[in-house]
Amino acid sequence: MKAVLRVRISERDAHYGGKLAPGAKALELFGDIATELAIRHDGDEGLLAGYERVELKAPVHAGDFLEVTGEIVNVGKSSRTIEFRAVKYIATRPDVGESAADLLTAPVLVATARGTTVVKTDRQRVPRPAGAGGIPP
């Protein structure tokens, strides 16, 4: 099961020099994807329990557009392992002008992570066939 979120990084998100957004913004967006996946898979938001791995690969600035994806890659009794990815597909161009931006011919990978979300069994409302587990469709 996959989920996709597209967002524009706002001026409020950027508080470092050069309108740079903190890497924690990617983690916030990964949390939003985990919530959507838990709702779609189980009918409950669940809780993002933690990350096994986080890699911040490229800077993100106010005005950039990101596409964030998450995919459930393993399903346990109450845990769901999710692979996250964020790419920049529109980048600001302050060197050209205040409102200039480019649609990138090749998206730039800005962050990846692997995390686990937990949905208590008594809150799982989406019916599953007996013995269902592993990777959902």
N, C-alpha and C positions, 0 to 999 in steps of 0.2 A: 504494500500500500504506500502510495506517494502523496505528498502535498507540495504545493508551490505557492510562494508569496512573493509579490513584486512590490518594492517600496522605493520611495525617494528619500534620501537622507536629508533631514532638515537642518536649518541653521541651529536649532535648539539642540540637535544631536552632536554638533561639532563644538568642542570647547578647547581645542588645542590650537596652537599657531597654524596658520595656513588653512583654517577651517577644517582641520583634521578631526574625524570622529574617533572615539576610543574603540578599541577592539571589543570591548564589552557590548557594544551595539550589536555585533554579529551574534553574540551569545543570547542577547535579548530576543533577536529574531528567531534564533534556533528554538528558544523556549516557546515562542508563538507557534512555530511549526509543530513542536512536540504536543502542544495542547490540541491543535487541530487534529493531528493524527490520532490521539487518544479518544477524542470525541467521535471521530469517524469510525474507529475500530471498536470502541467499547461503550460509547454513549456517556462518557464521563471525562472530565478534564484530566484526572490523575495528577500526579506530581512528578516533575523532572527531578530525579534523585541525584544525578551527577553525570559528569563527563569522564570517559576513560582517556580521551585524547582531544586536544584543541590545538589547531595550528592556524596562526594568523599570517597570511602570506603576502598581502598587499594593502597599501593605505586606502582609506575611504574618506572622502571629503563631502562637506555639505553640497547638495545638488546632484551628487552621484545617484544613479539608479541601480539597485541590487535585485537580483533574483535569488531567492533562498529556497532550497529544496530540502526535503527530509523524506527518508524512506525507512519504514519498519523492515528490519532485516532478520529479526528473530523475535519470537513470541514465547514467553514463559507463562506460568500460571497467572502471575500478576505483573510481570515485567515485560517491557517491550524495548528492544535495542534498536536505536535509530542512527542512521548515517546522515549527517548534515553537510550541506555544501552551500556556499554563498559566492556568487559571481557578480562582478560589476559589468553592466552591459551598456551603460551611458556614463560618460565621464565629463565633468565640468572642464572648461578651458579658460581659466582666468587670465592666461597669457594672451588670449585673443580678445576677450571682452567680458564684462561683468555677467552677462547672461548667456555666454557661449557654452555649448556642450557638443560632444561628438557621440554618435551611435558607434560603438566599437565593432569593428569587423570580426574580431575574436574576443569573446568575453574574457575578463581577467579574473582568475580565481583569487578571492580575497580571504576566505576562511573555510576550514573543514573541521568537523568534529564527529565523535561517536559518543552517544550518550544513552542513558537508560531512564525511561519513564515508568512509573508504577501506577497501576489502577487496581485498587483493592478489589478482591473477587466479589464482594457484596455490592459493588458499585458498577460492575460490568453488566450493562443492560442489553448489549447486542448479542442475540442468540448465536451460538456456535454449534456445529455438528459435534456429536460425541467423538472424543479423541482428537478434535482439531487442535492444532498447535503449529509450531514451526513458523514458516513465513506465510502471511496471509496473501490472498490474491491481489 
